[in-house]
């Protein structure tokens, strides 16, 4: 077997797109838009919807990964690095899930579900800095960004320096 299950491949690329989009939208859009701006409600609705979708899809991807056959782990030529690479994939899952969970905690504590989705008519809080999970969300965003960069760099290293065709494993085709 040379490739991952097509459902796993689909979820990988869909989640990559959604996670990067959520990080960019949250870090550059939401963070720089005052809560008094009327556009903030629409932005929050999109960000929260994407975050919830990411959580559901990531849990689904983890289940698919656990219960489908997979190709052997890519070999870097060092037993310790091989174990670290395998562990980092689960760290990536964990950070994404923790990021989504912290977003849900912010939304619950700030009453955002009623404000953003329930059309309660209430105004957004002046800011979210006083909400404890907000600090965790920011730290997790940085950790997730760094983990993604490491993941991409490792994939590029495999593909272009080791020349082991790693990209083909996470693409469609005969298994």
N, C-alpha and C positions, 0 to 999 in steps of 0.2 A: 504494500500500500504506500503510495507516494503523496497522496493528497488528503486533506481533511474533508469531512462530510460536507456536502454542498449547503446544508442548512447552517452549519458552523461558519462556513465561508461567507455566506450571505449576511449572517448576523455580525461577523467580524467587521465587514466593510460598512454596513449600515451604522453600527455602533461607533466606528471610527469617525464617520461623518458627523453623527449626532453629538458625540462627546466633544470633538474639536469645535463644532458649532456652538455648543452650550458654553464651553470655556470662553470662546471669543465674545459671544453675546453677553455673557455675565461680566467678564472682566473689562470689556471695552464699552459695551452699551449700557447695561444696567448700572454698573458702578459709577458711571459718569453722568447719569441722568438723575436729577433731583427727584425726590418722591413727590414733589408738588407738580411736576410736569405731567399733564394729562396722558401723554404717550407712555408713561411708565407703566400704567395698568396693562396696556396691550403688550408691552415688552415682558412684563412679569407673567402674563398669561402664556405667552409663547415659551418663555424660559422654564416655567413650571411644568408645562405640558411636555416639553422635550425632556426635562429631568425625570418625570414620572415614566415616560416611554423608555428612557435609558435604563432606569431601574428594572422595569419589567423585562426588557430585552436582555439585559445583562444576566439576570437570574435565569432566564430561559437559555441563554448561551452557555452559562455554567452547567446547567443540567444536560444540554446537548453534548457538551464537551466531556462530561463525566460518563455518559451512557452510549457514546458512539465510538467506533474503532477509529484510531488515529495512527498516523505514521509515527515511526520512532522519533524521539527527540533529535533535533539537529545537534550534531557533535561539533564542539568547538576545539576538541583536542586536549581538553583539560577537565578532569573529573569534577573539580570544585566549581569551575565556571559552568559546566553542564548542569550541576545541581542548582547553582545560583540562577541560571536562566529559567529553569523549570519553576523555581520558587517565585521569580519575578512575575511570571504570568499570573500566578495566584495573587500576588501583591497588587497587580494591576486591577484584577477583579475586585479585590477588597477595597482599594482606594475609590474606584468608581462607585461601588455600592455605598461606601461610607459618605461619599460626596452627595449622592442622592438622598441618603438618610438625613444628613445635616440640612439639606435644602428643605426636606419635609418638616424637620423640627423647627426651622425658621418660620416656615409657612404656618405651622400650627400655633406657635407662640405669638406670632404677629397677627393672627386671625386672617391670613391672606386667602384661605380657601373661600370664605364668605365674601371678602372684598373683591377678589379677582374673578372668581367663578360664579359666586352667588348673587352678584349685583346688589349687595347690601346697601350700597350708596355711601358707606363709610369711607372716610379718607384713609389713605395709607399712613402708617406712622411717619413721623418727621424724618426719621432715619432708622436703620436696622442695627446700628452699632451697639445698642444696649442689649440686644438679644444674644444670649450666650452662644448658641450654635452658629451665629454669624462668623465669629472668629474662627471656629473650626472649619467652616465652609471655605473661608479664605485660605487657610493653611492647606487644606485638602486640595484646593484648586492649584496651588503651587506644587504640591507633591504630585498631583496627577499630571500636570504639565511636564514636570521633570521626568516622570516615569514614562510618559509617551515619547519624549525626546530620546530617552535611553532605548526604548523599544524600537523606534525608527532607526536609530544609529546602529543597533545590533543587527537589525534586518538588512540594512545597507552593507554592513561589514560582511555578513554572510553572502549576500548576493554578489557584491562587486570585488571583495578582497579574497574571500575563501572560494568564491565562484562555485558554490554548492547548490545553486538554483533554488534557494529558499523561498523566493516569492511564488514559485509554482505550487508550493504546498498549500498556500492560502489563496488559491484561485480555482476556478472551475475546470473540470476535465475529468478524464478517467482516473479512477482511484486505484 
